Amino acid sequence: MTIYAHKLKTIDISTLPVYVNPPRKVNSVTLEDPAISVMTDLMHVRAITVDSDQTITFAFDLMKHVGVRMLVVIDRGGLLGGLVTARDILGEKPINIMNSERISRDEIKVQQIMTSVSKLNPFNFADVEHATVKDVIIKLRDAGRQHAIVIESQDEADGYSLRGIFSITQIGRQLGMNISGDGHMQSFAEFEQLLA
């Protein structure tokens, strides 16, 4: 049995600033580094979720509050329902719904504009463990996506768990590139020079 004998000490912070949200350290990567080095691993970080029946106004406010551009959508049973991005909320989808259903923007639900789970085309964690950063960029580029999810098979159950998330903006940041988070394909233009 281990006995811990270290004494805890307090620190006088009366004359020093204490930052509530310190800047995040970005781990630099190269194209040949393991893909897992640019994946947000949900074994270590909690996914930011939104219920599918919440309004898009609520979802966008949540994105701004936590500083993300994508939320994991959960259904009434607490299972993965899809993804919703800032691009979905700020793009044409809400306008089309407002016109076709004659409702206000504040009445539009996340489920009406999200990318449903059936259209996500996730990566398998077992494959991600053997892929490179370059592999992920190429797959995202070819799919025209800013984000991708990674799922992992459950050992004793029929199903999968959400294991990770890839974000092209985060990958760019780790590569030392300022990639636009606006969701447009121009975000890949700088990557094309690296991939060539």
N, CA, C and O of each residue as an XYZ file, in Angstrom:
784
protein
N       0.833     -1.166      0.000
C       0.000      0.000      0.000
C       0.885      1.238      0.000
O       1.831      1.338      0.780
N       0.567      2.179     -0.882
C       1.335      3.415     -0.997
C       0.860      4.417      0.045
O      -0.338      4.614      0.246
N       1.823      5.038      0.698
C       1.498      6.081      1.674
C       1.987      7.406      1.112
O       3.159      7.554      0.768
N       1.079      8.361      1.023
C       1.425      9.680      0.509
C       1.732     10.609      1.675
O       0.907     10.787      2.572
N       2.934     11.205      1.656
C       3.350     12.038      2.783
C       3.571     13.495      2.401
O       3.918     14.310      3.256
N       3.376     13.837      1.129
C       3.610     15.208      0.695
C       2.564     16.138      1.311
O       1.371     15.836      1.321
N       3.033     17.260      1.819
C       2.133     18.229      2.454
C       1.635     19.235      1.416
O       2.425     19.787      0.650
N       0.344     19.466      1.396
C      -0.224     20.480      0.501
C       0.045     21.865      1.059
O      -0.051     22.097      2.264
N       0.384     22.784      0.157
C       0.626     24.160      0.561
C      -0.321     25.060     -0.218
O      -0.718     24.732     -1.337
N      -0.670     26.156      0.353
C      -1.477     27.138     -0.360
C      -0.556     28.175     -0.981
O       0.599     28.319     -0.581
N      -1.081     28.890     -1.958
C      -0.295     29.888     -2.675
C      -0.958     31.248     -2.506
O      -2.178     31.373     -2.611
N      -0.154     32.250     -2.247
C      -0.667     33.614     -2.133
C      -0.802     34.194     -3.543
O       0.196     34.404     -4.233
N      -2.034     34.448     -3.962
C      -2.270     34.990     -5.300
C      -2.780     36.431     -5.258
O      -3.278     36.951     -6.257
N      -2.657     37.048     -4.130
C      -3.205     38.396     -3.981
C      -2.541     39.421     -4.897
O      -3.151     40.445     -5.204
N      -1.305     39.174     -5.341
C      -0.605     40.149     -6.186
C      -0.403     39.654     -7.617
O       0.211     40.348     -8.428
N      -0.910     38.465     -7.937
C      -0.698     37.885     -9.268
C      -2.021     37.683     -9.983
O      -3.029     37.386     -9.342
N      -2.037     37.842    -11.333
C      -3.267     37.551    -12.067
C      -3.483     36.035    -12.156
O      -2.526     35.267    -12.259
N      -4.727     35.626    -12.117
C      -5.081     34.209    -12.291
C      -6.076     34.149    -13.442
O      -7.202     34.634    -13.326
N      -5.657     33.553    -14.547
C      -6.481     33.496    -15.743
C      -7.476     32.350    -15.644
O      -7.106     31.211    -15.363
N      -8.737     32.667    -15.877
C      -9.778     31.638    -15.815
C      -9.719     30.751    -17.052
O      -9.874     29.534    -16.949
N      -9.501     31.342    -18.205
C      -9.401     30.585    -19.450
C      -8.048     30.837    -20.093
O      -7.944     31.643    -21.017
N      -7.002     30.154    -19.614
C      -5.676     30.382    -20.193
C      -5.645     29.918    -21.641
O      -6.399     29.021    -22.019
N      -4.781     30.518    -22.458
C      -4.692     30.087    -23.855
C      -4.274     28.624    -23.925
O      -3.399     28.169    -23.188
N      -4.924     27.904    -24.830
C      -4.606     26.479    -24.980
C      -3.291     26.314    -25.702
O      -2.987     27.038    -26.650
N      -2.517     25.355    -25.245
C      -1.275     25.030    -25.924
C      -1.624     24.145    -27.114
O      -2.407     23.203    -26.992
N      -1.039     24.458    -28.259
C      -1.292     23.697    -29.471
C      -0.096     22.795    -29.728
O       1.033     23.269    -29.849
N      -0.346     21.506    -29.810
C       0.718     20.560    -30.110
C       0.960     20.550    -31.614
O       0.077     20.169    -32.382
N       2.147     20.965    -32.036
C       2.478     21.010    -33.452
C       2.590     19.607    -34.023
O       3.052     18.683    -33.353
N       2.158     19.460    -35.283
C       2.227     18.171    -35.971
C       2.726     18.388    -37.389
O       2.814     19.518    -37.868
N       3.048     17.292    -38.047
C       3.372     17.277    -39.473
C       2.369     16.367    -40.167
O       1.597     15.671    -39.508
N       2.379     16.371    -41.491
C       1.455     15.538    -42.254
C       1.663     14.049    -41.998
O       0.733     13.253    -42.132
N       2.876     13.683    -41.633
C       3.182     12.259    -41.445
C       2.969     11.778    -40.009
O       3.154     10.595    -39.720
N       2.585     12.674    -39.117
C       2.309     12.272    -37.736
C       1.046     11.421    -37.679
O       0.220     11.461    -38.591
N       0.901     10.649    -36.603
C      -0.293      9.808    -36.462
C      -1.566     10.658    -36.433
O      -1.592     11.729    -35.827
N      -2.610     10.173    -37.089
C      -3.891     10.874    -37.144
C      -4.439     11.142    -35.747
O      -5.082     12.163    -35.502
N      -4.177     10.226    -34.853
C      -4.707     10.354    -33.493
C      -4.181     11.615    -32.804
O      -4.788     12.095    -31.847
N      -3.050     12.155    -33.287
C      -2.477     13.357    -32.670
C      -3.286     14.612    -32.984
O      -3.079     15.645    -32.348
N      -4.207     14.545    -33.956
C      -5.065     15.697    -34.270
C      -6.538     15.404    -33.976
O      -7.414     16.206    -34.302
N      -6.798     14.260    -33.365
C      -8.170     13.888    -33.020
C      -8.505     14.368    -31.620
O      -7.707     14.198    -30.698
N      -9.675     14.965    -31.450
C     -10.170     15.260    -30.113
C     -10.663     13.939    -29.545
O     -11.680     13.406    -29.988
N      -9.946     13.418    -28.572
C     -10.239     12.100    -28.016
C     -11.287     12.233    -26.915
O     -11.030     12.826    -25.867
N     -12.451     11.685    -27.160
C     -13.560     11.813    -26.215
C     -13.428     10.895    -25.005
O     -14.311     10.848    -24.149
N     -12.315     10.166    -24.943
C     -11.987      9.445    -23.710
C     -11.389     10.415    -22.695
O     -11.364     10.133    -21.497
N     -10.906     11.566    -23.184
C     -10.247     12.544    -22.319
C     -10.964     13.888    -22.265
O     -10.775     14.655    -21.321
N     -11.785     14.178    -23.273
C     -12.517     15.438    -23.356
C     -13.989     15.112    -23.572
O     -14.327     14.265    -24.399
N     -14.836     15.763    -22.850
C     -16.271     15.511    -22.991
C     -16.819     16.195    -24.243
O     -16.501     17.352    -24.516
N     -17.642     15.472    -25.001
C     -18.266     16.044    -26.199
C     -19.281     17.106    -25.783
O     -19.996     16.938    -24.796
N     -19.337     18.181    -26.529
C     -20.343     19.217    -26.303
C     -21.577     18.799    -27.097
O     -21.529     18.698    -28.323
N     -22.671     18.559    -26.398
C     -23.865     18.021    -27.031
C     -25.035     18.989    -26.954
O     -25.071     19.903    -26.131
N     -25.991     18.751    -27.846
C     -27.240     19.498    -27.854
C     -28.350     18.516    -28.207
O     -28.151     17.626    -29.033
N     -29.501     18.670    -27.595
C     -30.653     17.828    -27.905
C     -31.182     18.189    -29.288
O     -31.174     19.356    -29.682
N     -31.636     17.190    -30.011
C     -32.125     17.418    -31.378
C     -33.365     18.297    -31.420
O     -33.642     18.919    -32.445
N     -34.123     18.361    -30.315
C     -35.338     19.176    -30.316
C     -35.120     20.590    -29.779
O     -36.079     21.339    -29.595
N     -33.858     20.957    -29.527
C     -33.545     22.339    -29.153
C     -33.590     23.230    -30.395
O     -33.494     22.737    -31.519
N     -33.734     24.521    -30.194
C     -33.750     25.445    -31.322
C     -32.330     25.712    -31.802
O     -31.359     25.516    -31.072
N     -32.234     26.165    -33.053
C     -30.911     26.489    -33.582
C     -30.342     27.727    -32.904
O     -29.125     27.898    -32.842
N     -31.210     28.584    -32.399
C     -30.747     29.760    -31.649
C     -30.027     29.314    -30.387
O     -28.952     29.820    -30.066
N     -30.623     28.363    -29.672
C     -29.992     27.810    -28.476
C     -28.661     27.158    -28.836
O     -27.661     27.364    -28.150
N     -28.649     26.368    -29.918
C     -27.430     25.660    -30.324
C     -26.311     26.642    -30.666
O     -25.162     26.431    -30.278
N     -26.639     27.711    -31.390
C     -25.613     28.673    -31.770
C     -25.092     29.435    -30.559
O     -23.896     29.710    -30.464
N     -25.980     29.777    -29.638
C     -25.548     30.434    -28.397
C     -24.616     29.517    -27.607
O     -23.635     29.979    -27.025
N     -24.921     28.227    -27.587
C     -24.061     27.257    -26.899
C     -22.690     27.198    -27.568
O     -21.666     27.173    -26.885
N     -22.669     27.175    -28.890
C     -21.389     27.162    -29.612
C     -20.537     28.367    -29.232
O     -19.347     28.234    -28.947
N     -21.154     29.535    -29.230
C     -20.412     30.750    -28.879
C     -19.916     30.689    -27.437
O     -18.791     31.092    -27.143
N     -20.755     30.185    -26.548
C     -20.402     30.135    -25.125
C     -19.201     29.234    -24.862
O     -18.323     29.585    -24.073
N     -19.157     28.073    -25.519
C     -18.064     27.128    -25.256
C     -16.922     27.238    -26.260
O     -15.896     26.576    -26.099
N     -17.086     28.075    -27.310
C     -16.003     28.310    -28.257
C     -15.774     27.196    -29.254
O     -14.632     26.871    -29.578
N     -16.866     26.603    -29.749
C     -16.748     25.560    -30.770
C     -17.625     25.937    -31.957
O     -18.466     26.831    -31.864
N     -17.417     25.245    -33.072
C     -18.212     25.486    -34.275
C     -19.015     24.256    -34.684
O     -19.602     24.223    -35.766
N     -19.038     23.251    -33.822
C     -19.792     22.043    -34.099
C     -20.276     21.431    -32.793
O     -19.553     21.423    -31.796
N     -21.499     20.922    -32.803
C     -22.048     20.234    -31.642
C     -22.463     18.824    -32.042
O     -22.903     18.584    -33.166
N     -22.317     17.905    -31.106
C     -22.826     16.551    -31.282
C     -24.299     16.582    -30.885
O     -24.650     17.041    -29.799
N     -25.144     16.093    -31.766
C     -26.584     16.105    -31.512
C     -26.993     14.753    -30.939
O     -26.641     13.702    -31.475
N     -27.743     14.801    -29.837
C     -28.248     13.557    -29.254
C     -29.769     13.522    -29.389
O     -30.448     14.548    -29.339
N     -30.274     12.302    -29.563
C     -31.722     12.154    -29.704
C     -32.362     11.991    -28.331
O     -31.683     12.077    -27.308
N     -33.667     11.757    -28.314
C     -34.387     11.660    -27.040
C     -33.904     10.502    -26.167
O     -34.051     10.533    -24.945
N     -33.331      9.490    -26.801
C     -32.820      8.347    -26.049
C     -31.390      8.516    -25.584
O     -30.824      7.618    -24.959
N     -30.795      9.680    -25.891
C     -29.417      9.935    -25.481
C     -28.382      9.347    -26.422
O     -27.193      9.329    -26.103
N     -28.823      8.863    -27.583
C     -27.897      8.297    -28.567
C     -27.521      9.346    -29.605
O     -28.186     10.373    -29.740
N     -26.448      9.072    -30.331
C     -25.993      9.980    -31.370
C     -27.075     10.154    -32.429
O     -27.547      9.183    -33.022
N     -27.460     11.412    -32.657
C     -28.457     11.711    -33.678
C     -27.851     12.346    -34.910
O     -28.401     12.239    -36.006
N     -26.700     13.019    -34.733
C     -26.037     13.670    -35.852
C     -25.090     14.749    -35.377
O     -24.678     14.769    -34.217
N     -24.748     15.650    -36.290
C     -23.882     16.787    -35.993
C     -24.552     18.045    -36.521
O     -25.247     18.010    -37.536
N     -24.340     19.148    -35.832
C     -24.793     20.447    -36.330
C     -23.617     21.409    -36.225
O     -22.930     21.462    -35.205
N     -23.397     22.165    -37.292
C     -22.274     23.084    -37.336
C     -22.767     24.526    -37.409
O     -23.935     24.791    -37.692
N     -21.852     25.439    -37.149
C     -22.172     26.856    -37.293
C     -22.550     27.146    -38.738
O     -23.406     27.991    -39.000
N     -21.925     26.460    -39.665
C     -22.254     26.626    -41.092
C     -23.707     26.244    -41.352
O     -24.406     26.923    -42.104
N     -24.162     25.151    -40.729
C     -25.565     24.746    -40.885
C     -26.500     25.851    -40.400
O     -27.493     26.173    -41.051
N     -26.167     26.417    -39.258
C     -27.038     27.414    -38.625
C     -27.008     28.751    -39.358
O     -28.032     29.423    -39.484
N     -25.823     29.130    -39.842
C     -25.677     30.437    -40.482
C     -25.881     30.394    -42.002
O     -25.921     31.435    -42.657
N     -26.009     29.194    -42.548
C     -26.137     29.048    -43.995
C     -27.564     29.155    -44.498
O     -28.417     29.794    -43.881
N     -27.803     28.514    -45.635
C     -29.092     28.604    -46.315
C     -30.172     27.694    -45.738
O     -31.359     27.947    -45.940
N     -29.790     26.659    -45.036
C     -30.782     25.711    -44.521
C     -31.899     26.386    -43.720
O     -33.073     26.141    -43.998
N     -31.570     27.230    -42.731
C     -32.641     27.878    -41.971
C     -33.546     28.759    -42.838
O     -34.758     28.806    -42.628
N     -32.958     29.451    -43.803
C     -33.752     30.319    -44.685
C     -34.745     29.483    -45.484
O     -35.913     29.848    -45.615
N     -34.272     28.357    -46.017
C     -35.149     27.475    -46.786
C     -36.289     26.936    -45.928
O     -37.427     26.846    -46.388
N     -35.985     26.580    -44.689
C     -37.013     26.056    -43.779
C     -38.009     27.154    -43.420
O     -39.214     26.905    -43.383
N     -37.525     28.355    -43.158
C     -38.419     29.478    -42.845
C     -39.400     29.737    -43.990
O     -40.581     30.000    -43.765
N     -38.893     29.659    -45.214
C     -39.735     29.904    -46.380
C     -40.718     28.768    -46.642
O     -41.892     29.004    -46.927
N     -40.227     27.532    -46.543
C     -41.093     26.393    -46.872
C     -42.122     26.091    -45.781
O     -43.245     25.689    -46.085
N     -41.751     26.280    -44.524
C     -42.659     25.935    -43.428
C     -43.333     27.154    -42.799
O     -44.163     27.027    -41.899
N     -42.962     28.333    -43.289
C     -43.545     29.582    -42.802
C     -43.469     29.691    -41.273
O     -44.464     29.910    -40.583
N     -42.244     29.529    -40.787
C     -41.977     29.672    -39.354
C     -40.844     30.665    -39.172
O     -40.109     30.965    -40.112
N     -40.710     31.170    -37.963
C     -39.622     32.107    -37.674
C     -38.332     31.341    -37.420
O     -38.355     30.142    -37.139
N     -37.222     32.033    -37.518
C     -35.910     31.417    -37.275
C     -35.837     30.804    -35.870
O     -35.238     29.747    -35.674
N     -36.451     31.477    -34.905
C     -36.419     31.004    -33.520
C     -37.198     29.709    -33.304
O     -37.067     29.078    -32.255
N     -38.004     29.309    -34.281
C     -38.781     28.071    -34.160
C     -38.094     26.868    -34.798
O     -38.543     25.734    -34.627
N     -37.019     27.105    -35.523
C     -36.329     26.012    -36.215
C     -35.568     25.166    -35.204
O     -34.834     25.682    -34.361
N     -35.758     23.862    -35.308
C     -35.109     22.907    -34.403
C     -33.814     22.381    -35.018
O     -33.653     22.355    -36.238
N     -32.905     21.969    -34.157
C     -31.623     21.414    -34.588
C     -31.842     20.241    -35.534
O     -31.131     20.119    -36.532
N     -32.806     19.379    -35.243
C     -33.045     18.188    -36.065
C     -33.409     18.530    -37.511
O     -33.253     17.695    -38.401
N     -33.891     19.746    -37.749
C     -34.284     20.151    -39.092
C     -33.101     20.521    -39.974
O     -33.221     20.502    -41.199
N     -31.974     20.854    -39.385
C     -30.828     21.300    -40.193
C     -29.564     20.456    -39.978
O     -28.585     20.622    -40.705
N     -29.575     19.567    -39.003
C     -28.361     18.798    -38.689
C     -28.051     17.794    -39.796
O     -28.906     17.480    -40.625
N     -26.827     17.301    -39.796
C     -26.459     16.157    -40.615
C     -26.773     14.932    -39.773
O     -26.175     14.729    -38.716
N     -27.700     14.126    -40.236
C     -28.156     12.992    -39.432
C     -27.091     11.907    -39.358
O     -26.194     11.839    -40.199
N     -27.203     11.070    -38.350
C     -26.225     10.017    -38.109
C     -26.066      9.109    -39.330
O     -24.976      8.591    -39.571
N     -27.129      8.911    -40.098
C     -27.061      8.033    -41.274
C     -26.188      8.605    -42.388
O     -25.799      7.877    -43.302
N     -25.872      9.913    -42.322
C     -25.071     10.552    -43.366
C     -23.671     10.957    -42.893
O     -22.951     11.642    -43.619
N     -23.284     10.545    -41.695
C     -22.011     10.995    -41.125
C     -20.782     10.292    -41.691
O     -19.711     10.897    -41.753
N     -20.905      9.040    -42.102
C     -19.765      8.278    -42.616
C     -18.554      8.369    -41.687
O     -17.513      8.898    -42.075
N     -18.687      7.858    -40.469
C     -17.593      7.991    -39.487
C     -16.391      7.123    -39.820
O     -16.482      6.160    -40.581
N     -15.269      7.492    -39.231
C     -14.066      6.668    -39.302
C     -14.109      5.660    -38.164
O     -14.684      5.922    -37.108
N     -13.495      4.507    -38.391
C     -13.359      3.492    -37.351
C     -12.068      3.772    -36.581
O     -11.018      3.980    -37.189
N     -12.141      3.779    -35.264
C     -10.965      4.081    -34.443
C      -9.806      3.126    -34.739
O      -8.642      3.525    -34.704
N     -10.127      1.874    -35.027
C      -9.074      0.903    -35.338
C      -8.281      1.334    -36.575
O      -7.076      1.093    -36.650
N      -8.947      1.969    -37.546
C      -8.253      2.471    -38.737
C      -7.494      3.762    -38.437
O      -6.384      3.966    -38.929
N      -8.097      4.625    -37.631
C      -7.465      5.908    -37.283
C      -6.123      5.672    -36.600
O      -5.178      6.434    -36.801
N      -6.040      4.620    -35.797
C      -4.786      4.320    -35.088
C      -3.626      4.053    -36.041
O      -2.465      4.139    -35.640
N      -3.929      3.728    -37.308
C      -2.881      3.413    -38.287
C      -2.787      4.448    -39.405
O      -2.049      4.255    -40.372
N      -3.534      5.549    -39.275
C      -3.561      6.580    -40.312
C      -2.668      7.754    -39.920
O      -2.226      7.872    -38.777
N      -2.417      8.620    -40.906
C      -1.623      9.825    -40.674
C      -2.519     11.065    -40.743
O      -3.677     10.992    -41.152
N      -1.960     12.183    -40.340
C      -2.661     13.460    -40.440
C      -3.041     13.712    -41.899
O      -4.150     14.163    -42.184
N      -2.131     13.425    -42.813
C      -2.381     13.608    -44.240
C      -3.590     12.789    -44.691
O      -4.417     13.282    -45.458
N      -3.702     11.547    -44.224
C      -4.844     10.693    -44.582
C      -6.168     11.346    -44.181
O      -7.137     11.315    -44.940
N      -6.201     11.932    -42.995
C      -7.424     12.571    -42.498
C      -7.775     13.778    -43.360
O      -8.932     13.953    -43.742
N      -6.780     14.611    -43.668
C      -7.026     15.800    -44.491
C      -7.599     15.399    -45.848
O      -8.564     16.000    -46.320
N      -7.008     14.390    -46.468
C      -7.474     13.953    -47.789
C      -8.916     13.459    -47.713
O      -9.727     13.782    -48.580
N      -9.239     12.682    -46.684
C     -10.608     12.168    -46.540
C     -11.605     13.301    -46.314
O     -12.686     13.300    -46.903
N     -11.251     14.267    -45.467
C     -12.144     15.396    -45.228
C     -12.314     16.222    -46.500
O     -13.423     16.639    -46.836
N     -11.214     16.452    -47.200
C     -11.275     17.215    -48.449
C     -12.165     16.519    -49.473
O     -13.033     17.146    -50.081
N     -11.945     15.227    -49.660
C     -12.712     14.479    -50.663
C     -14.201     14.421    -50.327
O     -15.045     14.376    -51.222
N     -14.518     14.423    -49.031
C     -15.924     14.390    -48.604
C     -16.526     15.791    -48.539
O     -17.740     15.937    -48.393
N     -15.683     16.825    -48.646
C     -16.161     18.197    -48.549
C     -16.662     18.533    -47.160
O     -17.606     19.306    -46.998
N     -16.022     17.946    -46.155
C     -16.469     18.123    -44.775
C     -15.432     18.876    -43.962
O     -14.233     18.770    -44.216
N     -15.905     19.642    -42.973
C     -15.034     20.338    -42.031
C     -14.769     19.493    -40.788
O     -13.777     19.693    -40.087
N     -15.669     18.547    -40.524
C     -15.573     17.711    -39.326
C     -15.845     16.252    -39.691
O     -16.518     15.955    -40.678
N     -15.316     15.370    -38.886
C     -15.616     13.946    -39.010
C     -15.591     13.347    -37.615
O     -14.856     13.798    -36.737
N     -16.404     12.328    -37.433
C     -16.403     11.639    -36.141
C     -15.689     10.307    -36.267
O     -15.548      9.750    -37.355
N     -15.248      9.820    -35.136
C     -14.576      8.528    -35.045
C     -15.374      7.679    -34.066
O     -15.685      8.121    -32.960
N     -15.703      6.462    -34.478
C     -16.436      5.561    -33.590
C     -15.567      4.361    -33.253
O     -14.639      4.009    -33.981
N     -15.898      3.746    -32.124
C     -15.147      2.582    -31.662
C     -16.132      1.490    -31.290
O     -17.138      1.747    -30.629
N     -15.839      0.280    -31.713
C     -16.701     -0.860    -31.430
C     -16.713     -1.156    -29.935
O     -15.681     -1.089    -29.268
N     -17.893     -1.484    -29.421
C     -18.029     -1.859    -28.017
C     -17.656     -3.323    -27.859
O     -18.007     -4.145    -28.704
N     -16.951     -3.658    -26.788
C     -16.494     -5.029    -26.582
C     -17.637     -6.009    -26.340
O     -17.674     -7.084    -26.939
N     -18.554     -5.646    -25.477
C     -19.568     -6.602    -25.050
C     -20.973     -6.238    -25.511
O     -21.947     -6.802    -25.012
N     -21.094     -5.316    -26.443
C     -22.422     -4.888    -26.884
C     -22.445     -4.777    -28.390
O     -21.404     -4.637    -29.031
N     -23.611     -4.838    -28.938
C     -23.781     -4.610    -30.367
C     -23.947     -3.119    -30.573
O     -25.026     -2.575    -30.339
N     -22.928     -2.478    -30.992
C     -22.993     -1.042    -31.200
C     -21.621     -0.409    -31.119
O     -20.598     -1.086    -31.022
N     -21.634      0.901    -31.161
C     -20.395      1.672    -31.161
C     -20.501      2.798    -30.152
O     -21.591      3.169    -29.716
N     -19.346      3.334    -29.792
C     -19.329      4.539    -28.974
C     -18.601      5.623    -29.767
O     -17.699      5.338    -30.555
N     -19.009      6.859    -29.542
C     -18.352      7.995    -30.172
C     -17.010      8.173    -29.483
O     -16.958      8.467    -28.289
N     -15.926      7.998    -30.227
C     -14.590      8.023    -29.630
C     -13.845      9.329    -29.883
O     -13.060      9.764    -29.041
N     -14.082      9.966    -31.047
C     -13.309     11.160    -31.338
C     -13.929     12.026    -32.408
O     -14.897     11.647    -33.066
N     -13.340     13.212    -32.566
C     -13.796     14.175    -33.566
C     -12.575     14.790    -34.237
O     -11.601     15.142    -33.572
N     -12.637     14.915    -35.560
C     -11.633     15.646    -36.317
C     -12.236     16.967    -36.767
O     -13.390     17.011    -37.193
N     -11.473     18.028    -36.678
C     -11.878     19.354    -37.151
C     -10.767     19.886    -38.036
O      -9.611     19.957    -37.617
N     -11.117     20.266    -39.274
C     -10.103     20.765    -40.196
C      -9.453     22.042    -39.668
O      -8.273     22.286    -39.917
N     -10.213     22.850    -38.944
C      -9.650     24.070    -38.362
C      -8.596     23.732    -37.315
O      -7.532     24.349    -37.275
N      -8.896     22.749    -36.466
C      -7.941     22.325    -35.442
C      -6.693     21.718    -36.075
O      -5.576     21.975    -35.626
N      -6.884     20.915    -37.118
C      -5.738     20.315    -37.803
C      -4.846     21.419    -38.378
O      -3.623     21.360    -38.258
N      -5.461     22.416    -38.996
C      -4.689     23.531    -39.541
C      -3.902     24.245    -38.463
O      -2.734     24.586    -38.652
N      -4.552     24.470    -37.331
C      -3.880     25.147    -36.212
C      -2.654     24.349    -35.775
O      -1.596     24.925    -35.520
N      -2.793     23.028    -35.688
C      -1.673     22.195    -35.249
C      -0.568     22.109    -36.299
O       0.591     21.851    -35.971
N      -0.933     22.326    -37.563
C       0.069     22.353    -38.624
C       0.709     23.728    -38.765
O       1.630     23.913    -39.561
N       0.212     24.707    -37.977
C       0.747     26.061    -38.040
C       0.142     26.877    -39.164
O       0.753     27.835    -39.638
N      -1.070     26.501    -39.599
C      -1.756     27.205    -40.674
C      -3.020     27.838    -40.116
O      -3.697     27.244    -39.276
N      -3.333     29.018    -40.568
C      -4.552     29.690    -40.122
C      -5.677     29.331    -41.085
O      -5.896     30.017    -42.084
N      -6.383     28.253    -40.776
C      -7.453     27.776    -41.644
C      -8.762     28.412    -41.198
O      -9.095     28.415    -40.013
N      -9.490     28.945    -42.157
C     -10.756     29.611    -41.863
C     -11.748     28.624    -41.284
O     -11.856     27.488    -41.744
N     -12.471     29.073    -40.265
C     -13.501     28.240    -39.660
C     -14.874     28.511    -40.226
O     -15.881     28.165    -39.608
N     -14.929     29.134    -41.407
C     -16.231     29.517    -41.945
C     -16.954     28.388    -42.651
O     -18.098     28.555    -43.075
N     -16.303     27.242    -42.785
C     -16.990     26.097    -43.352
C     -16.952     26.014    -44.865
O     -17.583     25.120    -45.429
N     -16.250     26.893    -45.543
C     -16.198     26.842    -46.990
C     -15.011     26.009    -47.457
O     -14.034     25.840    -46.727
N     -15.104     25.496    -48.666
C     -14.062     24.629    -49.206
C     -12.731     25.358    -49.370
O     -11.694     24.704    -49.485
N     -12.726     26.703    -49.386
C     -11.464     27.426    -49.495
C     -10.538     27.061    -48.347
O      -9.325     27.247    -48.439
N     -11.110     26.539    -47.265
C     -10.297     26.144    -46.126
C      -9.251     25.109    -46.525
O      -8.217     24.987    -45.868
N      -9.510     24.366    -47.594
C      -8.592     23.312    -48.004
C      -7.513     23.814    -48.962
O      -6.570     23.080    -49.258
N      -7.630     25.045    -49.452
C      -6.699     25.540    -50.455
C      -5.253     25.500    -49.969
O      -4.356     25.098    -50.711
N      -5.028     25.915    -48.730
C      -3.667     25.921    -48.189
C      -3.137     24.499    -48.015
O      -1.941     24.250    -48.167
N      -4.040     23.571    -47.693
C      -3.627     22.169    -47.563
C      -3.188     21.584    -48.901
O      -2.292     20.742    -48.951
N      -3.819     22.033    -49.980
C      -3.508     21.473    -51.305
C      -2.033     21.633    -51.631
O      -1.434     20.738    -52.227
N      -1.432     22.762    -51.249
C      -0.019     22.967    -51.511
C       0.840     21.969    -50.730
O       1.858     21.490    -51.229
N       0.416     21.662    -49.502
C       1.159     20.678    -48.708
C       1.019     19.273    -49.258
O       1.969     18.489    -49.239
N      -0.181     18.955    -49.753
C      -0.464     17.595    -50.209
C       0.179     17.293    -51.552
O       0.403     16.128    -51.881
N       0.479     18.334    -52.338
C       1.043     18.135    -53.684
C       2.464     17.615    -53.627
O       3.082     17.394    -54.669
